Structure formats: structure tokens, C-alpha cells
Amino acid sequence: MLAFLMRIPLIRDFVMLFPDALEFHERMSRKAFWKAMGGFLLSYLLITLIGEGMLYWVMPHWVHRHVTLFADIWIFLPMAFCLFSFLPVLAAQSRRLLDANLSRWWLLLTLIPYLGWFILLVLLLFPSRSFGTGREISAPPSY
């Protein structure tokens, strides 16, 4: 099943965020960022649907056996997924802001409910900006 999920491009792009979870200094292109965020949303929806399906279709048959611990696990599974993926998503947002030539301090806008989230969403949509002037100075030849 895991190999099947890794063949889905959006989920594969999201999983590729985890090796760089602590890398806040590189840049990430707009296309790669939004593909990874699409994978995050798709993964979250799959986990939520699986959890809800287990809760409403499988758990009623187990209730008479007093197995309520599993019900609690399925309810908190999406929240655990979000906590597990918090740092990779934060690092991806940081790299995306650096690619747009913006400060990472803009991530503090998420502390402002709704308005801050919307402003950060707009900032993450900015195109990539080059860091050079277009002219490169070559080093003198070494003899």
C-alpha cells in the first residue's frame, strides 16, 4: 500500500519534505512548494477519511466488546499527522519565502488568525526572484 501511495506525485512530493525538515536556509521554487502542499492536503484527507471510516463503520461492531481505546486513536490520528508534519511544512514555507526574496519573519503572520493566514498565503504565491543583477563578474585567471 505504501508503494502505491508513493506513486502518487503529490504525496511523493510531500514525503520528500521530511529529509529537509530542519533545512531553513535553502530556497524552494513555487511549483515544488505547492506540489508538496497539495500532497500534504491529499495525505491529510486520506488519513481523515480512513479514520472516519474506521470510527463509523468498524467501531460500532467493537463497542459491545468495550474496545473504546481504538475509537480515541482514530479520532486523534489527523491531529497527530499535523503535529508530525508541522516542522517540514514550516521549513518549506521558510524556504519558499527565501525564494521569493522575503524575510522568514513573515511566518509570524500565522499568529494572527485568518488575516495573517491570508496575507502569508499571498506572500507564498509571489514568484521567485533572482538574487543577482544579471551580470556575473568572472574571477581573473590564475597563473
C-alpha positions in Angstrom: 0.0 0.0 0.0 2.9 2.4 0.8 4.4 1.8 -2.6 1.1 2.6 -4.2 0.9 5.9 -2.3 4.4 6.8 -3.3 3.4 6.5 -6.9 1.0 9.5 -6.5 3.2 12.5 -7.4 1.6 14.9 -4.8 2.2 12.5 -1.9 5.7 11.7 -3.1 6.5 15.5 -3.2 5.1 15.9 0.3 7.2 12.9 1.7 10.3 14.5 0.1 9.9 17.4 2.6 10.8 15.2 5.6 14.6 14.7 4.8 14.9 18.5 4.7 12.7 19.2 7.8 15.5 21.1 9.5 16.8 22.9 6.5 15.6 26.6 6.7 18.3 28.2 4.6 17.8 26.9 1.1 15.3 28.1 -1.5 12.2 26.2 -2.8 10.5 27.0 -6.1 6.9 28.0 -6.1 5.9 24.9 -8.2 7.7 22.5 -5.8 6.2 24.2 -2.8 2.6 24.0 -4.0 3.0 20.4 -5.1 4.3 19.5 -1.7 1.4 21.4 0.0 -1.1 19.6 -2.3 0.5 16.4 -1.2 0.0 17.5 2.4 -3.6 18.2 1.9 -4.2 15.0 0.0 -2.4 13.0 2.7 -4.4 14.7 5.4 -7.7 14.0 3.6 -6.8 10.3 3.2 -5.9 9.9 6.8 -9.1 11.7 7.9 -11.3 9.6 5.6 -9.6 6.4 6.9 -10.1 7.5 10.5 -13.7 8.5 10.0 -14.4 5.3 8.1 -12.9 3.2 10.9 -14.8 5.2 13.5 -18.3 4.9 11.9 -18.1 1.6 10.1 -15.8 -0.6 12.1 -16.1 0.7 15.6 -19.9 0.2 16.1 -19.2 -3.6 15.9 -16.5 -3.4 18.5 -18.4 -1.2 21.1 -20.1 -4.2 22.7 -16.6 -5.6 23.4 -15.6 -2.4 25.3 -12.8 -1.6 22.9 -13.1 2.2 23.1 -9.3 2.9 23.1 -9.3 2.3 19.3 -12.0 4.9 18.8 -9.8 7.5 20.6 -6.9 6.6 18.4 -8.9 7.1 15.1 -10.2 10.5 16.3 -6.7 11.8 17.1 -5.0 10.4 14.0 -5.4 13.5 11.8 -4.1 15.7 14.7 -1.1 13.5 15.2 -0.4 13.7 11.4 -0.5 17.5 11.6 1.9 17.6 14.6 4.2 15.2 12.8 4.3 17.3 9.7 4.5 20.7 11.3 8.2 21.2 11.1 8.7 20.0 7.5 5.8 22.3 6.4 7.3 25.2 8.4 10.7 24.7 6.8 9.1 24.5 3.4 7.3 27.8 4.0 10.6 29.4 5.1 12.4 28.2 2.0 9.6 29.4 -0.2 9.8 32.9 1.4 13.5 33.0 0.9 13.0 32.1 -2.8 10.6 35.0 -3.1 13.3 37.2 -1.6 11.3 37.8 1.5 12.2 37.5 5.2 11.3 34.5 7.2 9.9 36.7 9.8 6.7 36.9 7.7 5.9 33.4 9.1 4.9 35.2 12.3 1.8 36.3 10.5 0.3 32.9 11.2 -0.2 34.1 14.8 -2.9 36.4 13.5 -6.0 34.3 12.8 -7.5 34.5 9.3 -6.0 37.8 8.2 -2.4 36.8 8.9 -3.0 33.4 7.2 -4.4 35.1 4.1 -1.5 37.5 3.9 1.0 34.7 4.2 -0.8 32.7 1.5 -0.5 35.7 -0.8 3.2 36.1 0.1 3.8 32.4 -0.7 2.3 32.9 -4.1 4.9 35.5 -5.1 7.1 34.5 -8.0 10.8 33.5 -7.5 13.2 36.4 -7.6 16.8 36.2 -8.7 19.4 37.3 -6.3 21.9 38.6 -8.9 21.9 41.6 -11.1 22.1 39.6 -14.3 25.8 40.4 -14.8 28.3 38.0 -13.4 31.8 39.1 -12.7 34.3 36.4 -13.6 37.4 35.9 -11.4 40.8 36.8 -13.0 42.6 33.7 -14.4 45.1 32.2 -12.0 48.6 31.5 -13.4 
